[in-house]
Amino acid sequence: MKTLVVFISYQSDPTNVPDWPQGQAPENLNTILSSSPSTIPANQESLSHFFNVNSGSEYKQNGGEFKVYGDAVHVTLPYSSTSYGYQTDIRNGLIQADNLVDYSDYDNRKNSIGDLSDGSDGIVDKIIVVLRGKYLGGAQGWNVLTYSGTTLNLDGVTLSKSGAGGSGVSVAWPYNYNKYELLSLIVHELGHHILSLTHPHSGDYDADNFKKWSLLYQSVEKKDGFSVNAFESWILGWSNPTILTSDDQIDLDDFLTSGESVLYQLPGKDYEFYGIENRQKLNMFDDATVNSNDTGI
């Protein structure tokens, strides 16, 4: 999926943001995306590497199933961060970025639910807007391009403001997030586009130490959704778990590096399973629990 990241900052902004100095481009401008799906270097701040690993690059001969690549640009709005609301900032930033890119380059597949086949349809596939130091109406991210005014049509294509069938997501780079924690926010919002609009784990805070093994995990803590889990991987077609309907003995290697997992179907239940996966923290993205030495089933 060819993707564009647009980093938006301000001419005047008093906020101190880790890894994004005031008046400069962010440190991860050239590393957040690989330019080609065939060359994806290992890098903990790379969105391309995250999805390549989580979709099976460690155990599939031809690499991961889901390749996210493209370009990143930085624009500086000619006013203060307090001048307008975030939706106006995003609109102005997208218009200004049109001086740096051709938006039609990012229309390479059908963009409707049920049809994601290759081919142009006049709608930009995916833009990730990152706003420096400014929350989005009290939120850290939205699964839409949340800009103000009428729908933008630039370079002959539409920058759709719809949800999962739209052209992108919008995230804040908060004052207390570094470039690795920013990546988790982007992963989470993109998770809504490829998996579900819901937050199935929200509110279950007794399991706070474990929910982060999910694209759709939502919490007040950092690192939302920082690793796919076995059930999500199965639904997305990235791995094939062993389905058990009776007691058995199974050896499981580390999930992210082998793709191995088990779904145990509860007796007498057609749609209820226990998901079982082995986490040995052999990958840079497998860091979802409170204790650094946590490994196991």
Disulfide bonds with the S-S distance in Angstrom:
none
